[in-house]
Amino acid sequence: MARQVVLPFKKSVEIAFKSIRVRFFRSLITTMSLVLAISFLSFIHVSTDVANGMLATHDSAFRQALIRSGYDLGPEENSVGNSPKQQWLVILSLLVCVVGIVNAQLMAVTERFREIGTMKCLGALDRFILRLFLLESGMQGVVGAGIGAFAGGLCALANAVLRFGFKAITAVIWQDVAVSISIAAGVGLMLSMVGVLYPAILAARMQPVEAMRVEH
């Protein structure tokens, strides 16, 4: 029995990157949905970090500015959190993002029936097909989550300047902002991988004969 040829990981990355280039606009739509969801998440958390930084200065002017902006602060409160409304909006936006990723990846699997069938006929293993889809989604996730997290953070800082003036930036605890942006980026990457998992398994388990005889 002939030994199966296993492609190196570098070659898998190359194939995944070329696949994204070939389907650039579809990949762009998927990435943009991730950018929007993660930028909103990052915006909410960094805005909270800015408000907490202002309260940490114990400056009465900052406290009054926050109250005028709609923050519900008691006399002894020195921190704020996300409101239930904000939390629900974030959860809904992330759910919509995941559904969009799953739908886009299922369509990608449908479009690539013959390609998947050809690779399987040439000896590609299930794990190789699974790896390709995970790599493609991972690349989109890194780009989309990274851009979204930084864009949301920058928008939150710009919003703080518009609402409270440049003095608010001096109160920002940058370590907290960096953590919030990192968490948002991590959530985005996780959503990207979770969203592709079912379509990737579906593609990996596809029988070569069934894939090759599908009419387009």
Secondary structure, DSSP 8 states (H G I E B T S, - for coil): --------HHHHHHHHHHHHHHTHHHHHHHHHHHHHHHHHHHHHHHHHHHHHHHHHTT-HHHHHHHHHTT----TT-------HHHHHHHHHHHHHHHHHHHHHHHHHHHHTHHHHHHHHHTT--HHHHHHHHHHHHHHHHHHHHHHHHHHHHHHHHHHHHHHH-THHHHT--HHHHHHHHHHHHHHHHHHHHHHHHHHHHHHHT--HHHHHT---
